[in-house]
Amino acid sequence: MSQQAIKLYRHPLSGHSHRVELMLSLLGLPTELVLVDLMKGAHKTPEFLALNRFGQVPVIDDSGTVLADSNAIVVYLATKYGKGQWLPTDPVEQAKVQRWLSVAAGQISSGPATARLITVFGAGYDAEEAIKRSHALLEVMEDELGQSKFLAGDKPTVADVAAYTYVAHAPEGNVALTDYPNVRAWLSSIEALPNFVGMQRTAVGLQTA
């Protein structure tokens, strides 16, 4: 019996949405992309709020199992379909992955994701602060990626999927990656994975082409 397509409710410029789209693609899962037009407030309609009370993308519908929150979704997908490849079972290795999921929801969200929100969506945050937080994060990533090829060890995990998009698109928020060769090598390693799919780039910030 063939796998039924998993519905992904997303916006093409949402890094949180792309996080899930990338995981689905890396796992080779059939996916139906459902546009949620954030500009028109589609995420605040009663129909969408019935899927996610917080009114945020992404949401998936996996044959009737409806889940929200990008990190929760990538963990679910890796656990259900990843055949042990994307989420380690060893307690220490699992903790290393969880640490980076927390970073994705914390420092990545308040740093490069916020800096990009300002330039792409016109959000009213302090750009200088967001850029400063981004570089503080990138310095840590640069150092740690000097010790291992991927964030939680020598194999890609959901930690890398959760962290990839906003770091790769940091230049759109005026956060340069020039001084971080290990980070750039890590991004290239993710992009070289079978079934990698990128997120649409926008010509803002330092990303002019």
Stockholm file with secondary structure:
# STOCKHOLM 1.0

chainA/1-209         MSQQAIKLYRHPLSGHSHRVELMLSLLGLPTELVLVDLMKGAHKTPEFLALNRFGQVPVIDDSGTVLADSNAIVVYLATKYGKGQWLPTDPVEQAKVQRWLSVAAGQISSGPATARLITVFGAGYDAEEAIKRSHALLEVMEDELGQSKFLAGDKPTVADVAAYTYVAHAPEGNVALTDYPNVRAWLSSIEALPNFVGMQRTAVGLQTA
#=GR chainA/1-209 SS CCCCCEEEEECTTCHHHHHHHHHHHHTTCCEEEEECCGGGTGGGSHHHHTTCTTCCSCEEEETTEEEECHHHHHHHHHHHHSTTSSSCCSHHHHHHHHHHHHHHHTHHIIIIIHHHHHHHHCCCSCHHHHHHHHHHHHHHHHHHTTTCSBTTBSSCCHHHHHHHHHHHTGGGGTCCCTTCHHHHHHHHHHHTSTTCCCCCCCSCTTCCC
#=GC SS_cons         CCCCCEEEEECTTCHHHHHHHHHHHHTTCCEEEEECCGGGTGGGSHHHHTTCTTCCSCEEEETTEEEECHHHHHHHHHHHHSTTSSSCCSHHHHHHHHHHHHHHHTHHIIIIIHHHHHHHHCCCSCHHHHHHHHHHHHHHHHHHTTTCSBTTBSSCCHHHHHHHHHHHTGGGGTCCCTTCHHHHHHHHHHHTSTTCCCCCCCSCTTCCC
//
